[in-house]
């Protein structure tokens, strides 16, 4: 964050604390058999179907039409295996996205 943005927050009475994040803390190893699934997951990260209402937002799952386009365009060697991995990842993500704070 630059000094101008920080000064704007200060004028509004908001204290902004910057966190030092090292690049090493964000790095993680991906095993080669999982690389295609991760690439597809990242390419599909904006393709969620959601329902919005008075109670908030509910994540329904990935838009499979868009996922199919991603899998075809990225030309994976085994798109069926990548899709199977995506379905597992989607299920795990839905559990986290569906959690509510109590």
C-alpha positions as CSV (number, residue, x, y, z in Angstrom):
1,X,0.0,0.0,0.0
2,X,1.4,3.4,-0.9
3,X,1.6,6.4,1.4
4,X,-1.2,8.2,-0.3
5,X,-3.7,5.4,0.3
6,X,-2.5,5.1,3.9
7,X,-3.0,8.8,4.4
8,X,-6.6,8.6,3.0
9,X,-7.4,5.9,5.5
10,X,-5.9,8.0,8.3
11,X,-8.1,11.0,7.3
12,X,-11.1,8.7,7.7
13,X,-9.9,7.6,11.1
14,X,-9.0,4.1,10.0
15,X,-5.7,2.6,11.2
16,X,-4.2,0.4,8.6
17,X,-1.7,-2.2,9.6
18,X,0.4,-3.7,6.9
19,X,1.5,-7.3,7.3
20,X,4.8,-8.4,6.1
21,X,4.3,-11.6,3.9
22,X,7.3,-13.4,2.6
23,X,7.1,-15.1,-0.8
24,X,8.4,-18.3,0.9
25,X,5.3,-18.4,3.1
26,X,3.0,-18.6,0.1
27,X,5.0,-21.2,-1.8
28,X,4.0,-24.9,-1.8
29,X,5.0,-27.9,-3.7
30,X,2.6,-29.5,-6.2
31,X,3.4,-33.1,-7.1
32,X,3.5,-33.7,-10.8
33,X,0.4,-36.0,-10.9
34,X,-1.6,-33.1,-9.4
35,X,-0.3,-30.3,-11.6
36,X,-3.1,-30.5,-14.2
37,X,-5.8,-30.6,-11.6
38,X,-4.4,-27.5,-9.9
39,X,-4.0,-25.7,-13.2
40,X,-7.6,-26.5,-14.1
41,X,-8.8,-25.5,-10.6
42,X,-7.1,-22.1,-10.8
43,X,-8.5,-21.6,-14.4
44,X,-12.0,-22.3,-13.1
45,X,-11.8,-20.2,-9.9
46,X,-14.3,-17.6,-11.2
47,X,-16.8,-20.2,-12.6
48,X,-18.9,-20.8,-9.4
49,X,-22.6,-20.9,-9.6
50,X,-24.1,-19.1,-6.6
51,X,-27.6,-18.3,-5.3
52,X,-28.1,-15.0,-3.5
53,X,-31.0,-14.1,-1.3
54,X,-31.9,-12.5,2.0
55,X,-29.9,-15.1,3.9
56,X,-26.7,-14.3,1.9
57,X,-24.9,-16.1,-0.8
58,X,-24.9,-19.9,-1.2
59,X,-22.3,-21.6,-3.4
60,X,-24.0,-24.3,-5.5
61,X,-21.0,-25.6,-7.4
62,X,-18.9,-25.1,-10.4
63,X,-20.5,-24.1,-13.8
64,X,-19.8,-27.4,-15.6
65,X,-20.3,-25.7,-19.0
66,X,-17.5,-23.3,-18.3
67,X,-15.4,-26.1,-16.8
68,X,-15.8,-28.1,-20.0
69,X,-14.5,-25.2,-22.0
70,X,-11.5,-24.8,-19.7
71,X,-10.6,-28.5,-20.0
72,X,-10.9,-28.5,-23.8
73,X,-9.0,-25.2,-24.2
74,X,-6.2,-26.3,-21.9
75,X,-5.8,-29.6,-23.8
76,X,-5.0,-31.8,-20.9
77,X,-3.7,-35.3,-21.7
78,X,-6.5,-36.9,-19.7
79,X,-9.3,-34.4,-19.3
80,X,-11.6,-37.1,-17.7
81,X,-9.0,-37.6,-14.9
82,X,-8.7,-33.8,-14.4
83,X,-12.5,-33.5,-14.2
84,X,-12.6,-36.3,-11.6
85,X,-10.0,-34.4,-9.5
86,X,-11.9,-31.1,-9.9
87,X,-15.1,-32.8,-8.6
88,X,-13.3,-33.9,-5.5
89,X,-11.8,-30.4,-5.0
90,X,-15.2,-28.9,-5.6
91,X,-16.8,-31.1,-2.9
92,X,-14.1,-30.1,-0.4
93,X,-14.5,-26.4,-1.3
94,X,-18.3,-26.5,-1.0
95,X,-17.9,-27.8,2.6
96,X,-15.7,-24.8,3.5
97,X,-17.7,-22.3,1.5
98,X,-20.9,-23.5,3.2
99,X,-19.6,-23.1,6.7
100,X,-21.1,-20.2,8.7
101,X,-19.7,-18.4,11.6
102,X,-21.5,-19.0,14.9
